């Protein structure tokens, strides 16, 4: 059974086998977690993403999918780039959000990762309400069969971390 921990702060400082990046579909960097991972990890991550775009993902990656690259200067072996959906009050996109977590865990299994850290995918500029994003994350992780032993959910501030703690305790 996978242990789910919660941490508050900067995901780029978490020492795990794989750090999950809340990426955009271009895989070429952005703001928020995506920008921080590229800044701290260095240019090797962007080079690996450009290689993916030039080869296997010429049109980018759809929401709900995940792919791995090297981690550059991050305290991890790999970065798993996961694309979440943009929140919509008129359309239930929660299965796509859960899919981003599920596919990240499947990629981690392929890599042999036993520890990983997730941000709250889609809860930043994609507008997903924090409490529901936390519940979706915990549900997806608990429902996905995986060899990953420990998942650390990282809240970027005290509100996000508290939401994650409540979701872990409730589920």
N, C-alpha and C positions, 0 to 999 in steps of 0.2 A: 504494500500500500504506500502510496506517495504521501510524504509529509509536506504540508503547506505551511510555510512561515511567512511572516509579514515584516517588511522593513520600511523605514521612512528615509527618503533622501535621494541620493544620486545613484542611479542604476549602474553608471559607468565605474563605480568604486566597489561593486559587489564581486567577490572572487568566487566564480562558479565555472563549471565546464562550458556552459552556453548562456549568453545573454540574448534575450529576445529584443529586437528592435521593432518599435511601432513604425514601420516604414510606409512610405507612399508607394503607389504602383510603379513609379519610375525607377525605384531602387537607387536613385542618384542623390540621396540626401534631402534634407528639408529642415523644418524647425523642430522644436520640442525635443523629445527623446531621440528622434532620428538625427537631428543636428548634433546633439551632444555625443551620441555614439560615434558619428563620423569625425567630430573634432578631436575627441579623446583617443579614439582608435587609430587615427591618422589616415594618410592617403592610401594605404594598402587595402583598406576596406572599400573605398570608392573604386579603386582599380579592379577589385574582384567583382564588384557590382557592375561595372562597365563591361567586364568580360561576360558576365551572365547576359546582359542586354545584347551584346554582340553575337552571342551563340544561342543559348537555350531559351531566353526570354526576350526576343526582339521587340515585343509589344508591351513589355512590362509584366507585372504580376497582378492577377485579379484579387479583389478582396476575398479574404478567407484562406488564401494560400500562404505558404511559407517556404523559404529556401535558405540554405546556410552559406556563409563565407567564413574566411579567416577572421580573427578578432583584432589583428594589428597590435596596438599597444594596450588594449584593454586587459584586465586581469581575468581573462577567460580564454578558452581555446577556440571558440567559435562564436559568431554572431548569427542568430537565426532571424532573418528579416520576415516579419509577418505583416500583411496588409489587412487592416480592419476596415469596416464600412463606415461611411459618414452616417451619423445619426439622422433618423427621420421620424418625426412625430406622426407621420401618416402611413408609414410602411414598416412592418416588423422585420427588421434586419438582424435580430438577435441570433438566428441560426448562422449567419455569416460571421458575426463576431465570435461566437463559440468555435466556429470552424478555424479561425485564425489561431486559437489556443490549441485545438486538437491537432492541426497540421504542424504546429511548432513542436508539440510533443512527439509526433511521429518522426519528424526530422531529427529531433534529439535522439530518439531510439536508433535511427539509422547511423548516427554518428557515434553512438556508444556513450553519450553524455549521461551522467548520473545526477548532476546538480544543474539547475538552471534558474535564471531570474527573469521574471516578466514585468514589464510596466503595465499600466492599465491601458490596454489597446483601445483606441478610438475615443478615449476620455479627454483628450486634449483638444486640439484644433478641429477634430472631427465631431465634437459636440456631444458625445454620448454622456448622459447623466452619470455622475460618478458612482452613486450607490448601485445603480443597475449594472454599470460596467463591472463593478466588483462582484456582484452576484453572478453575472454571466461568466466571468473568469473562473470563479470557484466551481461553478457547476460544470463547466467544460473540463477542467482539470480533474475533478473527481470522477467524471463519467468516462474518461479516456484511459483505456488500458495502456500502461507504459512501464518501462523499466527505469524511468527516472525516479530516483529515490527521494530527492528533496527539491521542491519548487519554492523559491522565494518570490513573493509578490511584492513589488516595490512601489509604494505610494510616494509621489514626488513632493507632497506636503502633508501636514498633519491631518487635514480633512480626508485626503485620499487614503492615507494609512489607516485612519479610523474606520473608513468605509470598508476597507479590505478586512480588517480585524472582525468587524461585525459579520461580514459575509462568511468568513471562515468559521466563526462561532455558530452561525445559524445553520450551516450546512452539514 
